[in-house]
């Protein structure tokens, strides 16, 4: 679906969609805090415009915002996301451990986050590691390599 | 790892932006490759070498100090 959207609009579109969903959640929730949805929509609109303008700049951030990142810029994004996931895993482990220690009932979100990050890591190993390994050659199986001239 | 990207680019009178456009990468990536802060992937290394009509091992040398000047 994303291929139908011009590259420069892709990230702003995702951002706008997420913001609208967040605003809708506040509106559906109702109550005295319904006005938060207005603030969310306003903030989302401003952020979407800012992201679109950033996508037109000649910078690494602009290239990523405009969905035209080259291999180095993609690598920067990949490393940043990996760091964010590492931090999420460590923070959730600390939160879970603290909740256990004080017998808090608020520890389950930390457990869920920790399990998701752990499962995501294993999924990544399965998808990007083992699956790309391929089958070994004879020389790598531990068996002696056969010479074409040996009897 | 040393490389001869800057030297070759200057010999041909190209700006970093022009080289980036020719290689299909960003100007920032050309700057990073020239300064040795970023090691390009094998496909990009071949693209760079072919653009300058050199082989990859002439363009990039892992332990070159003397050979580049020779």
Backbone of each chain as ProteinMPNN parsed JSONL, in Angstrom:
{"seq_chain_A": "XXXXXXXXXXXXXXXXXXXXXXXXXXXXXXXXXXXXXXXXXXXXXXXXXXXXXXXXXXXXXXXXXXXXXXXXXXXXXXXXXXXXXXXXXXXXXXXXXXXXXXXXXXXXXXXXXXXXXXXXXXXXXXXXXXXXXXXXXXXXXXXXXXXXXXX", "coords_chain_A": {"N_chain_A": [[0.821, -1.189, 0.0], [1.989, 1.17, 0.74], [3.576, 1.801, -1.398], [2.045, 3.191, -3.166], [1.893, 5.669, -2.174], [3.563, 8.75, -2.435], [7.102, 8.866, -1.744], [7.983, 10.949, -0.01], [5.742, 11.551, 1.417], [5.166, 9.38, 2.972], [6.153, 8.83, 5.697], [5.111, 11.16, 7.072], [2.391, 10.546, 6.652], [1.979, 8.163, 8.084], [2.58, 9.099, 10.614], [0.548, 11.016, 10.925], [-1.7, 9.351, 10.851], [-1.307, 7.79, 13.147], [-1.468, 9.795, 15.076], [-4.096, 10.689, 14.74], [-5.513, 8.402, 15.474], [-4.77, 8.264, 18.15], [-5.916, 10.628, 19.089], [-8.591, 10.031, 18.577], [-8.997, 7.996, 20.386], [-8.989, 9.377, 22.825], [-11.269, 10.879, 22.439], [-13.291, 8.953, 22.196], [-13.093, 7.892, 24.708], [-14.218, 9.883, 26.244], [-15.73, 11.89, 28.871], [-14.426, 14.38, 31.205], [-11.991, 14.984, 30.087], [-12.067, 15.207, 27.347], [-11.155, 17.225, 25.722], [-8.5, 16.811, 25.344], [-8.234, 15.395, 23.027], [-8.564, 17.312, 21.052], [-6.255, 18.797, 21.416], [-4.453, 16.805, 20.771], [-4.991, 16.365, 18.047], [-4.313, 18.866, 17.018], [-1.592, 18.989, 17.702], [-0.708, 16.796, 16.24], [-1.198, 17.631, 13.615], [0.581, 19.787, 13.407], [2.989, 18.425, 13.837], [3.0, 16.692, 11.669], [3.251, 18.425, 9.484], [5.736, 19.502, 10.103], [7.338, 17.201, 9.889], [7.014, 16.638, 7.193], [8.226, 18.876, 6.047], [10.794, 18.539, 7.047], [11.507, 16.291, 5.612], [12.225, 17.329, 3.195], [14.69, 18.413, 3.46], [18.3, 18.586, 3.112], [19.666, 16.534, 4.718], [20.734, 13.852, 6.963], [18.639, 13.18, 8.661], [16.552, 14.32, 7.257], [16.542, 12.744, 4.96], [15.732, 10.285, 5.967], [13.234, 10.982, 6.998], [11.985, 11.648, 4.655], [11.792, 9.236, 3.388], [13.864, 8.373, 1.638], [16.271, 7.264, 2.206], [19.698, 6.318, 1.944], [22.016, 3.48, 1.956], [23.749, 3.904, 4.192], [22.312, 5.721, 5.73], [20.042, 4.24, 6.234], [21.207, 2.304, 7.805], [21.901, 3.796, 10.038], [19.335, 4.385, 11.032], [18.511, 1.781, 11.575], [20.321, 0.966, 13.582], [19.644, 2.797, 15.531], [17.024, 2.039, 16.129], [17.532, -0.491, 17.114], [18.975, 0.165, 19.412], [16.959, 1.511, 20.815], [15.207, -0.622, 21.304], [16.834, -2.238, 22.882], [17.098, -0.597, 25.137], [14.417, -0.512, 25.913], [14.027, -3.179, 26.624], [15.818, -3.487, 28.781], [14.825, -1.521, 30.555], [12.231, -2.497, 30.985], [12.822, -4.884, 32.236], [14.008, -3.969, 34.597], [11.82, -2.594, 35.703], [10.005, -4.711, 36.022], [11.399, -6.335, 37.84], [11.527, -4.591, 40.033], [8.804, -4.365, 40.598], [8.216, -6.967, 41.401], [9.775, -7.126, 43.697], [8.585, -5.293, 45.455], [6.139, -6.315, 45.647], [4.245, -5.308, 43.883], [1.273, -4.673, 41.975], [1.447, -3.608, 39.576], [3.21, -4.564, 37.772], [2.764, -6.033, 35.439], [2.644, -4.699, 32.842], [5.353, -4.248, 32.376], [6.27, -6.857, 32.249], [4.955, -7.752, 29.936], [6.091, -6.033, 28.014], [8.776, -6.816, 28.239], [8.616, -9.495, 27.442], [7.739, -9.168, 24.802], [9.878, -7.753, 23.615], [11.884, -9.652, 23.949], [10.818, -11.817, 22.497], [10.708, -10.624, 20.011], [13.429, -10.334, 19.493], [14.26, -13.023, 19.278], [12.692, -13.742, 17.102], [13.862, -12.137, 15.18], [16.428, -13.303, 15.035], [15.694, -15.753, 13.953], [14.576, -14.997, 11.492], [16.536, -13.387, 10.182], [18.993, -14.547, 10.64], [19.447, -17.576, 10.898], [17.866, -18.326, 8.733], [19.119, -17.202, 6.556], [21.44, -18.527, 6.35], [21.861, -20.849, 4.819], [22.812, -23.978, 3.139], [25.559, -26.035, 4.221], [28.785, -26.412, 2.588], [30.549, -29.406, 1.514], [33.081, -29.317, 2.651], [32.659, -27.951, 4.973], [31.266, -29.526, 6.7], [32.535, -31.178, 8.44], [33.196, -33.595, 7.473], [35.78, -35.319, 5.685], [37.07, -33.617, 2.871], [36.355, -34.572, -0.47], [38.652, -35.58, -2.883], [38.88, -34.888, -6.337], [40.685, -36.44, -7.727], [41.372, -38.589, -6.204], [41.454, -42.102, -5.434]], "CA_chain_A": [[0.0, 0.0, 0.0], [2.851, 2.34, 0.873], [4.206, 2.151, -2.669], [1.164, 4.114, -3.879], [2.066, 6.992, -1.578], [4.89, 9.297, -2.74], [8.015, 8.612, -0.62], [8.087, 12.039, 0.976], [4.506, 11.628, 2.211], [4.915, 8.141, 3.712], [6.34, 8.985, 7.15], [4.08, 12.051, 7.602], [1.079, 9.889, 6.634], [1.937, 7.228, 9.222], [2.539, 9.936, 11.812], [-0.788, 11.604, 11.012], [-2.641, 8.28, 11.175], [-1.118, 7.45, 14.566], [-1.976, 10.911, 15.873], [-5.561, 10.704, 14.666], [-5.979, 7.276, 16.294], [-4.576, 8.654, 19.545], [-6.941, 11.629, 19.38], [-9.881, 9.341, 18.582], [-9.083, 7.244, 21.645], [-9.392, 10.325, 23.867], [-12.646, 11.297, 22.165], [-14.146, 7.812, 22.529], [-13.035, 7.76, 26.169], [-15.188, 10.839, 26.787], [-15.421, 12.454, 30.176], [-13.986, 15.779, 31.248], [-10.708, 15.183, 29.386], [-12.269, 15.063, 25.9], [-10.412, 18.279, 25.022], [-7.148, 16.328, 25.008], [-8.259, 14.959, 21.62], [-8.351, 18.523, 20.236], [-4.825, 19.091, 21.514], [-3.732, 15.747, 20.041], [-5.141, 16.623, 16.609], [-3.516, 20.058, 16.711], [-0.18, 18.591, 17.773], [-0.441, 15.885, 15.124], [-1.137, 18.423, 12.379], [1.843, 20.534, 13.426], [4.071, 17.459, 13.689], [2.974, 16.166, 10.302], [3.825, 19.463, 8.616], [7.17, 19.581, 10.428], [7.965, 16.009, 9.327], [7.03, 16.797, 5.729], [9.258, 19.873, 5.715], [12.087, 17.909, 7.341], [11.763, 15.361, 4.516], [12.759, 18.042, 2.035], [16.009, 18.983, 3.756], [19.458, 17.801, 2.677], [20.328, 16.015, 5.918], [20.439, 12.436, 7.217], [17.286, 13.113, 9.238], [15.641, 14.633, 6.17], [16.46, 11.588, 4.06], [14.9, 9.26, 6.606], [11.857, 11.493, 7.078], [11.445, 11.652, 3.306], [11.816, 7.857, 2.872], [14.808, 8.234, 0.525], [17.549, 7.015, 2.861], [20.598, 5.37, 1.298], [22.383, 2.365, 2.844], [24.301, 4.385, 5.459], [21.247, 6.336, 6.504], [19.198, 3.138, 6.724], [21.947, 1.656, 8.889], [21.752, 4.661, 11.209], [17.996, 4.136, 11.549], [18.462, 0.416, 12.105], [21.053, 0.951, 14.854], [18.873, 3.58, 16.503], [15.891, 1.223, 16.57], [18.084, -1.566, 17.951], [19.281, 0.759, 20.712], [15.692, 1.773, 21.487], [14.68, -1.908, 21.782], [17.679, -2.652, 24.002], [16.719, 0.208, 26.296], [13.085, -0.951, 26.34], [14.18, -4.479, 27.295], [16.469, -3.271, 30.084], [13.908, -0.769, 31.411], [11.118, -3.364, 31.382], [13.346, -5.851, 33.206], [14.16, -3.259, 35.872], [10.473, -2.352, 36.216], [9.43, -5.992, 36.455], [12.122, -6.743, 39.048], [11.097, -3.717, 41.126], [7.423, -4.722, 40.933], [8.263, -8.229, 42.162], [10.38, -6.866, 45.006], [7.661, -4.568, 46.348], [4.853, -6.988, 45.494], [3.329, -4.4, 43.193], [0.403, -5.301, 40.968], [1.616, -2.824, 38.358], [4.366, -5.082, 37.037], [2.464, -6.787, 34.214], [3.061, -4.06, 31.576], [6.793, -4.478, 32.21], [6.42, -8.249, 31.811], [4.518, -7.825, 28.534], [7.12, -5.371, 27.199], [9.977, -7.654, 28.256], [8.362, -10.676, 26.603], [7.66, -8.746, 23.388], [11.224, -7.458, 23.12], [12.6, -10.928, 23.874], [10.298, -12.583, 21.375], [11.148, -9.93, 18.792], [14.842, -10.666, 19.276], [14.319, -14.408, 18.769], [12.115, -13.703, 15.751], [14.895, -11.556, 14.318], [17.452, -14.33, 14.811], [15.132, -16.751, 13.043], [14.348, -14.438, 10.15], [17.703, -12.79, 9.54], [20.21, -15.303, 10.891], [19.431, -18.97, 10.47], [17.227, -18.468, 7.418], [20.008, -16.751, 5.5], [22.697, -19.254, 6.421], [21.977, -21.769, 3.696], [23.361, -25.293, 3.446], [27.023, -26.013, 4.193], [29.511, -27.205, 1.606], [31.135, -30.616, 2.091], [34.263, -28.994, 3.435], [32.272, -27.333, 6.236], [30.42, -30.424, 7.476], [33.348, -32.012, 9.321], [33.646, -34.775, 6.727], [36.928, -34.985, 4.845], [36.711, -33.219, 1.511], [36.703, -35.574, -1.464], [39.454, -35.064, -3.98], [38.425, -35.445, -7.626], [41.68, -37.344, -8.31], [41.661, -39.715, -5.312], [40.857, -43.348, -5.9]], "C_chain_A": [[0.865, 1.253, 0.0], [3.462, 2.767, -0.455], [3.337, 3.115, -3.48], [1.301, 5.536, -3.346], [3.45, 7.509, -1.957], [5.806, 9.193, -1.523], [8.014, 9.709, 0.45], [6.855, 12.121, 1.874], [4.333, 10.439, 3.15], [5.021, 8.313, 5.228], [5.323, 9.983, 7.722], [2.705, 11.39, 7.646], [0.929, 8.929, 7.808], [1.817, 8.004, 10.527], [1.134, 10.51, 12.02], [-1.814, 10.549, 11.419], [-2.55, 7.909, 12.655], [-1.694, 8.543, 15.458], [-3.489, 10.96, 15.891], [-6.15, 9.567, 15.509], [-5.878, 7.616, 17.78], [-5.654, 9.66, 19.966], [-8.319, 10.977, 19.474], [-10.071, 8.565, 19.877], [-9.529, 8.165, 22.79], [-10.843, 10.751, 23.691], [-13.625, 10.193, 22.555], [-14.22, 7.636, 24.047], [-14.037, 8.69, 26.846], [-14.753, 11.408, 28.117], [-14.879, 13.87, 30.089], [-12.687, 16.046, 30.476], [-10.839, 15.045, 27.872], [-11.447, 16.069, 25.108], [-8.978, 17.863, 24.698], [-7.089, 15.895, 23.539], [-8.029, 16.153, 20.687], [-6.862, 18.869, 20.23], [-4.012, 18.078, 20.709], [-3.809, 15.98, 18.539], [-4.291, 17.819, 16.2], [-2.024, 19.721, 16.689], [0.206, 17.691, 16.62], [-0.31, 16.658, 13.816], [0.183, 19.175, 12.3], [3.03, 19.596, 13.186], [4.152, 16.893, 12.283], [3.602, 17.158, 9.326], [5.335, 19.553, 8.839], [7.933, 18.413, 9.812], [8.068, 16.105, 7.805], [8.119, 17.778, 5.312], [10.65, 19.313, 5.969], [12.484, 16.971, 6.199], [12.336, 16.022, 3.271], [14.141, 18.611, 2.264], [17.124, 18.02, 3.357], [20.269, 17.358, 3.895], [20.006, 14.53, 6.053], [19.019, 12.271, 7.748], [16.239, 13.368, 8.15], [15.462, 13.461, 5.226], [15.584, 10.493, 4.66], [13.446, 9.706, 6.684], [11.195, 11.47, 5.71], [11.46, 10.291, 2.639], [12.693, 7.725, 1.628], [16.215, 7.982, 1.088], [18.398, 6.044, 2.049], [21.073, 4.353, 2.344], [22.932, 2.831, 4.186], [23.211, 4.976, 6.344], [20.265, 5.293, 7.024], [19.864, 2.434, 7.895], [21.849, 2.473, 10.179], [20.386, 4.425, 11.859], [17.877, 2.776, 12.21], [19.152, 0.332, 13.47], [20.287, 1.713, 15.931], [17.697, 2.767, 17.031], [16.373, 0.08, 17.455], [18.406, -1.045, 19.347], [18.004, 1.011, 21.509], [15.115, 0.479, 22.059], [15.509, -2.439, 22.948], [17.283, -1.906, 25.271], [15.356, -0.219, 26.83], [13.179, -2.268, 27.107], [14.781, -4.305, 28.684], [15.512, -2.569, 31.047], [12.756, -1.657, 31.885], [11.586, -4.406, 32.388], [13.497, -5.199, 34.578], [12.791, -3.022, 36.514], [9.838, -3.617, 36.763], [10.071, -6.451, 37.767], [11.684, -5.902, 40.253], [9.684, -4.074, 41.573], [7.367, -6.009, 41.752], [8.747, -7.96, 43.58], [9.402, -6.198, 45.967], [6.249, -5.154, 46.291], [3.798, -6.083, 44.852], [2.506, -5.135, 42.155], [0.56, -4.598, 39.614], [2.744, -3.359, 37.478], [4.059, -5.718, 35.698], [2.809, -6.044, 32.923], [4.559, -4.235, 31.299], [7.042, -5.893, 31.701], [6.059, -8.384, 30.329], [5.587, -7.217, 27.621], [8.371, -6.239, 27.104], [9.795, -8.875, 27.361], [8.329, -10.304, 25.119], [9.054, -8.461, 22.837], [12.046, -8.74, 22.985], [12.143, -11.764, 22.699], [10.726, -11.952, 20.054], [12.591, -10.242, 18.455], [14.985, -12.068, 18.682], [13.762, -14.496, 17.352], [13.137, -13.153, 14.756], [15.998, -12.552, 14.016], [16.971, -15.353, 13.797], [15.026, -16.233, 11.622], [15.642, -14.047, 9.451], [18.983, -13.594, 9.722], [20.172, -16.672, 10.252], [18.9, -19.103, 9.053], [18.166, -18.078, 6.283], [21.284, -17.572, 5.416], [22.904, -20.166, 5.222], [22.583, -23.101, 4.108], [24.885, -25.265, 3.35], [27.583, -26.8, 3.009], [30.072, -28.44, 2.299], [32.266, -30.285, 3.047], [33.908, -28.448, 4.809], [31.46, -28.27, 7.123], [31.209, -31.279, 8.454], [33.819, -33.268, 8.637], [34.864, -34.389, 5.902], [36.484, -34.668, 3.42], [37.179, -34.27, 0.526], [37.522, -34.941, -2.574], [38.973, -35.673, -5.287], [39.419, -36.433, -8.22], [41.962, -38.548, -7.411], [40.916, -40.944, -5.783], [39.764, -43.799, -4.95]], "O_chain_A": [[0.541, 2.256, -0.637], [3.824, 3.93, -0.636], [3.837, 3.783, -4.384], [0.874, 6.492, -3.993], [4.429, 6.776, -1.815], [5.361, 9.403, -0.394], [8.039, 9.43, 1.649], [6.914, 12.693, 2.963], [3.468, 10.462, 4.025], [4.088, 7.982, 5.959], [4.719, 9.699, 8.757], [1.93, 11.639, 8.571], [-0.119, 8.884, 8.451], [1.063, 7.629, 11.425], [0.599, 10.495, 13.129], [-2.695, 10.818, 12.235], [-3.564, 7.737, 13.33], [-2.33, 8.256, 16.472], [-4.099, 11.237, 16.924], [-7.166, 9.751, 16.179], [-6.773, 7.303, 18.564], [-6.226, 9.558, 21.051], [-9.119, 11.325, 20.343], [-11.182, 8.487, 20.403], [-10.348, 7.775, 23.621], [-11.561, 10.959, 24.669], [-14.659, 10.458, 23.168], [-15.263, 7.281, 24.596], [-14.627, 8.351, 27.872], [-13.569, 11.412, 28.454], [-14.877, 14.479, 29.019], [-12.328, 17.2, 30.24], [-9.849, 14.797, 27.184], [-11.08, 15.811, 23.962], [-8.319, 18.493, 23.871], [-6.05, 16.006, 22.887], [-7.376, 16.018, 19.652], [-6.286, 19.189, 19.19], [-3.027, 18.425, 20.057], [-2.815, 15.815, 17.831], [-3.628, 17.792, 15.163], [-1.296, 20.115, 15.778], [1.307, 17.798, 16.08], [0.574, 16.378, 13.007], [0.83, 19.2, 11.253], [3.951, 19.92, 12.438], [5.242, 16.645, 11.766], [4.384, 16.778, 8.454], [6.109, 19.666, 7.889], [9.029, 18.59, 9.281], [9.069, 15.708, 7.208], [8.844, 17.541, 4.346], [11.579, 19.574, 5.204], [13.662, 16.869, 5.86], [12.871, 15.345, 2.393], [14.713, 19.227, 1.365], [16.922, 16.808, 3.275], [21.417, 17.766, 4.071], [19.131, 14.006, 5.363], [18.291, 11.361, 7.351], [15.188, 12.728, 8.118], [14.358, 13.209, 4.744], [14.797, 9.856, 3.959], [12.533, 8.91, 6.463], [9.981, 11.292, 5.61], [11.172, 10.188, 1.447], [12.317, 7.047, 0.672], [17.212, 8.427, 0.52], [17.882, 5.058, 1.522], [20.595, 4.357, 3.478], [22.626, 2.231, 5.216], [23.192, 4.757, 7.555], [19.72, 5.437, 8.118], [19.204, 2.019, 8.848], [21.73, 1.917, 11.271], [20.286, 4.283, 13.077], [17.239, 2.624, 13.252], [18.635, -0.293, 14.396], [20.282, 1.321, 17.098], [17.401, 2.794, 18.225], [15.712, -0.28, 18.429], [18.147, -1.718, 20.344], [17.955, 0.765, 22.714], [14.591, 0.475, 23.173], [14.966, -3.018, 23.889], [17.148, -2.501, 26.34], [15.15, -0.283, 28.042], [12.498, -2.456, 28.115], [14.308, -4.903, 29.651], [15.392, -2.962, 32.207], [12.349, -1.584, 33.045], [10.838, -4.775, 33.293], [13.157, -5.799, 35.598], [12.619, -3.224, 37.716], [9.214, -3.607, 37.824], [9.382, -6.898, 38.685], [11.494, -6.426, 41.351], [9.389, -4.088, 42.768], [6.57, -6.127, 42.683], [8.201, -8.496, 44.545], [9.394, -6.505, 47.159], [5.296, -4.573, 46.812], [2.627, -6.096, 45.23], [2.97, -6.091, 41.535], [-0.105, -4.947, 38.638], [3.182, -2.683, 36.547], [4.966, -5.932, 34.893], [3.236, -6.692, 31.967], [4.98, -4.354, 30.149], [7.898, -6.118, 30.846], [6.764, -9.044, 29.566], [5.945, -7.796, 26.595], [8.956, -6.384, 26.03], [10.701, -9.249, 26.615], [8.837, -11.047, 24.279], [9.38, -8.874, 21.724], [12.808, -8.9, 22.032], [12.958, -12.351, 21.987], [11.064, -12.652, 19.1], [12.946, -10.397, 17.287], [15.724, -12.279, 17.72], [14.286, -15.224, 16.509], [13.256, -13.645, 13.634], [16.459, -12.645, 12.878], [17.713, -15.77, 12.908], [15.345, -16.939, 10.665], [15.828, -14.339, 8.27], [19.966, -13.345, 9.024], [20.779, -16.906, 9.206], [19.415, -19.894, 8.262], [18.022, -18.572, 5.165], [22.114, -17.356, 4.533], [24.004, -20.241, 4.675], [22.839, -23.33, 5.291], [25.445, -24.563, 2.508], [26.949, -27.724, 2.499], [30.074, -28.518, 3.527], [32.398, -30.888, 4.111], [34.739, -28.468, 5.717], [31.006, -27.861, 8.191], [30.615, -32.033, 9.226], [34.722, -33.947, 9.126], [34.971, -33.244, 5.462], [35.641, -35.356, 2.845], [38.279, -34.806, 0.665], [37.148, -33.911, -3.134], [38.686, -36.869, -5.335], [39.061, -37.192, -9.121], [42.711, -39.442, -7.805], [39.882, -40.848, -6.445], [39.139, -44.835, -5.175]]}, "seq_chain_B": "XXXXXXXXXXXXXXXXXXXXXXXXXXXXXXXXXXXXXXXXXXXXXXXXXXXXXXXXXXXXXXXXXXXXXX", "coords_chain_B": {"N_chain_B": [[40.528, 1.91, 7.262], [41.928, 2.986, 4.284], [40.906, 5.039, 1.529], [40.544, 6.048, -1.913], [38.689, 7.853, -2.753], [38.178, 10.631, -2.393], [40.457, 11.731, -3.552], [40.249, 10.771, -6.231], [37.809, 11.894, -6.956], [38.4, 14.622, -6.856], [40.328, 14.773, -8.821], [38.759, 14.496, -11.047], [37.317, 16.733, -10.967], [34.871, 16.893, -9.639], [32.104, 17.767, -7.528], [31.151, 16.904, -4.136], [28.421, 16.585, -3.998], [27.744, 16.173, -6.681], [29.054, 13.759, -7.203], [27.683, 12.15, -5.394], [25.108, 12.18, -6.5], [25.635, 10.854, -8.88], [26.314, 8.341, -7.947], [24.062, 7.573, -6.663], [23.602, 7.954, -3.966], [23.49, 9.731, -0.791], [24.787, 13.087, -0.239], [25.907, 13.305, 2.249], [26.682, 10.705, 2.767], [28.717, 10.316, 0.894], [30.586, 12.101, 1.958], [31.078, 10.824, 4.406], [32.183, 8.395, 3.536], [34.481, 9.28, 2.196], [35.911, 10.379, 4.312], [36.456, 8.147, 5.717], [34.88, 7.318, 7.771], [32.702, 5.766, 7.3], [32.294, 2.552, 6.075], [31.602, 1.438, 2.94], [29.001, -0.733, 1.622], [29.516, -3.877, -0.128], [28.26, -3.854, -2.751], [28.034, -1.026, -3.115], [30.699, -0.283, -2.945], [31.715, -1.487, -5.25], [30.249, -0.033, -7.133], [31.308, 2.531, -6.76], [34.004, 2.079, -7.4], [33.793, 1.263, -10.096], [32.727, 3.56, -11.195], [34.898, 5.264, -11.162], [36.558, 3.937, -12.843], [38.29, 2.027, -11.743], [39.656, -0.808, -9.937], [38.143, -2.497, -7.121], [40.013, -3.091, -5.118], [41.983, -1.286, -5.677], [40.737, 1.031, -5.14], [39.906, 0.864, -2.488], [41.816, 0.2, 0.35], [42.795, -1.949, 2.839], [45.1, -1.881, 4.5], [46.651, 0.151, 3.597], [49.159, 2.493, 3.322], [51.552, 3.229, 2.211], [51.204, 2.192, -0.356], [49.143, 3.609, -1.595], [50.269, 6.011, -2.254], [52.202, 5.215, -3.97]], "CA_chain_B": [[40.754, 1.577, 5.857], [42.08, 4.168, 3.427], [40.339, 4.936, 0.19], [41.004, 7.112, -2.818], [37.496, 8.489, -3.307], [38.352, 12.091, -2.456], [41.514, 12.009, -4.545], [39.704, 10.53, -7.576], [36.75, 12.887, -7.219], [39.031, 15.92, -7.135], [40.985, 14.668, -10.131], [37.742, 14.646, -12.095], [36.673, 18.039, -10.793], [33.478, 16.728, -9.218], [31.764, 18.112, -6.146], [30.611, 15.747, -3.402], [27.004, 16.444, -4.364], [27.682, 15.58, -8.027], [29.417, 12.345, -7.082], [26.574, 11.481, -4.707], [24.019, 11.999, -7.47], [26.053, 9.831, -9.848], [26.349, 7.031, -7.28], [22.736, 7.269, -6.111], [23.604, 8.027, -2.501], [23.391, 11.105, -0.315], [26.038, 13.831, -0.117], [26.466, 12.984, 3.568], [27.336, 9.395, 2.685], [29.994, 10.525, 0.198], [31.481, 12.727, 2.939], [31.458, 9.8, 5.386], [33.074, 7.428, 2.885], [35.763, 9.951, 1.949], [36.645, 10.582, 5.569], [36.746, 6.838, 6.291], [34.007, 7.025, 8.914], [31.731, 4.749, 6.898], [32.754, 1.582, 5.088], [30.43, 1.128, 2.111], [28.706, -2.139, 1.351], [30.212, -4.378, -1.32], [27.692, -3.289, -3.994], [28.376, 0.396, -3.265], [32.139, -0.221, -3.22], [31.875, -1.782, -6.684], [29.704, 1.098, -7.891], [32.29, 3.616, -6.67], [35.198, 1.706, -8.168], [33.466, 1.286, -11.531], [32.528, 4.955, -11.609], [36.218, 5.855, -11.375], [37.32, 3.018, -13.704], [39.326, 1.361, -10.955], [39.18, -2.006, -9.25], [37.804, -2.217, -5.72], [41.217, -3.11, -4.275], [42.737, -0.05, -5.921], [39.958, 2.13, -4.551], [39.896, 0.694, -1.023], [42.924, -0.623, 0.782], [42.675, -2.086, 4.295], [46.297, -1.525, 5.263], [47.454, 0.947, 2.69], [49.705, 3.811, 3.659], [52.554, 3.516, 1.197], [50.79, 1.814, -1.69], [48.299, 4.625, -2.206], [51.103, 7.039, -2.816], [53.152, 4.632, -4.92]], "C_chain_B": [[40.834, 2.865, 5.019], [41.337, 3.955, 2.107], [40.75, 6.15, -0.631], [39.829, 7.872, -3.429], [37.696, 9.991, -3.456], [39.359, 12.477, -3.547], [40.975, 11.863, -5.964], [38.635, 11.555, -7.933], [37.364, 14.233, -7.594], [39.74, 15.913, -8.48], [40.005, 14.909, -11.269], [36.956, 15.945, -11.951], [35.211, 17.956, -10.402], [33.293, 17.252, -7.8], [31.231, 16.85, -5.455], [29.154, 15.506, -3.771], [26.864, 15.796, -5.748], [28.026, 14.099, -7.985], [28.284, 11.558, -6.425], [25.436, 11.204, -5.678], [24.37, 10.902, -8.471], [26.014, 8.433, -9.241], [24.983, 6.625, -6.731], [22.721, 7.193, -4.606], [23.535, 9.5, -2.098], [24.773, 11.759, -0.255], [26.722, 13.496, 1.21], [27.201, 11.65, 3.554], [28.67, 9.495, 1.955], [31.017, 11.134, 1.165], [31.985, 11.675, 3.933], [32.424, 8.779, 4.794], [34.449, 8.047, 2.68], [36.586, 10.086, 3.222], [36.965, 9.258, 6.259], [35.879, 6.492, 7.482], [32.989, 5.945, 8.579], [32.341, 3.852, 5.831], [31.564, 1.167, 4.235], [30.216, -0.376, 1.97], [29.455, -2.564, 0.091], [29.601, -3.84, -2.62], [28.066, -1.816, -4.191], [29.867, 0.56, -3.559], [32.406, -0.505, -4.701], [31.373, -0.623, -7.537], [30.701, 2.251, -7.918], [33.499, 3.305, -7.546], [34.928, 1.767, -9.673], [33.298, 2.719, -12.03], [33.869, 5.613, -11.929], [37.121, 4.979, -12.247], [38.512, 2.408, -12.967], [38.758, 0.065, -10.407], [38.932, -1.656, -7.778], [39.063, -2.177, -4.86], [42.138, -1.926, -4.552], [42.045, 1.145, -5.245], [40.005, 2.076, -3.024], [41.037, -0.234, -0.633], [42.919, -0.726, 2.307], [43.914, -1.653, 5.069], [47.244, -0.692, 4.408], [47.907, 2.228, 3.344], [50.657, 4.194, 2.542], [52.035, 3.287, -0.205], [49.97, 2.886, -2.391], [49.125, 5.706, -2.852], [52.035, 6.521, -3.887], [52.582, 4.606, -6.33]], "O_chain_B": [[39.934, 3.704, 5.046], [41.17, 2.826, 1.645], [41.24, 7.146, -0.097], [39.96, 8.466, -4.5], [37.418, 10.56, -4.512], [39.146, 13.399, -4.335], [41.211, 12.726, -6.809], [38.564, 12.025, -9.068], [36.91, 14.898, -8.525], [39.754, 16.917, -9.192], [40.364, 15.452, -12.314], [36.039, 16.216, -12.727], [34.406, 18.812, -10.768], [34.206, 17.189, -6.977], [30.904, 15.86, -6.11], [28.706, 14.362, -3.848], [25.977, 14.971, -5.964], [27.38, 13.283, -8.642], [27.964, 10.445, -6.842], [24.865, 10.113, -5.676], [23.51, 10.115, -8.865], [25.72, 7.458, -9.931], [24.773, 5.465, -6.376], [21.925, 6.456, -4.024], [23.524, 10.393, -2.946], [25.795, 11.074, -0.225], [27.948, 13.414, 1.288], [28.211, 11.478, 4.236], [29.642, 8.845, 2.34], [32.178, 10.725, 1.184], [33.171, 11.639, 4.26], [33.367, 8.346, 5.458], [35.467, 7.413, 2.959], [37.807, 9.925, 3.207], [37.666, 9.241, 7.271], [36.112, 5.479, 8.142], [32.47, 5.28, 9.476], [32.842, 4.329, 4.813], [30.606, 0.598, 4.758], [31.13, -1.176, 2.173], [29.962, -1.729, -0.659], [30.34, -3.411, -3.507], [28.379, -1.402, -5.306], [30.256, 1.437, -4.329], [33.228, 0.164, -5.327], [31.992, -0.27, -8.541], [30.917, 2.873, -8.959], [33.956, 4.142, -8.324], [35.755, 2.271, -10.433], [33.683, 3.044, -13.154], [33.966, 6.42, -12.853], [38.315, 5.251, -12.372], [39.605, 2.294, -13.521], [37.545, -0.146, -10.407], [39.441, -0.659, -7.265], [39.181, -1.331, -3.973], [42.991, -1.605, -3.724], [42.683, 2.118, -4.843], [40.129, 3.103, -2.357], [41.205, -1.311, -1.207], [43.025, 0.289, 2.996], [43.8, -1.118, 6.171], [48.466, -0.82, 4.489], [47.084, 2.974, 3.873], [50.602, 5.296, 1.995], [52.345, 4.037, -1.13], [50.07, 3.067, -3.605], [48.738, 6.263, -3.879], [52.606, 7.309, -4.641], [53.249, 4.148, -7.257]]}, "name": "protein", "num_of_chains": 2, "seq": "XXXXXXXXXXXXXXXXXXXXXXXXXXXXXXXXXXXXXXXXXXXXXXXXXXXXXXXXXXXXXXXXXXXXXXXXXXXXXXXXXXXXXXXXXXXXXXXXXXXXXXXXXXXXXXXXXXXXXXXXXXXXXXXXXXXXXXXXXXXXXXXXXXXXXXXXXXXXXXXXXXXXXXXXXXXXXXXXXXXXXXXXXXXXXXXXXXXXXXXXXXXXXXXXXXXXXXXXXXXXX"}
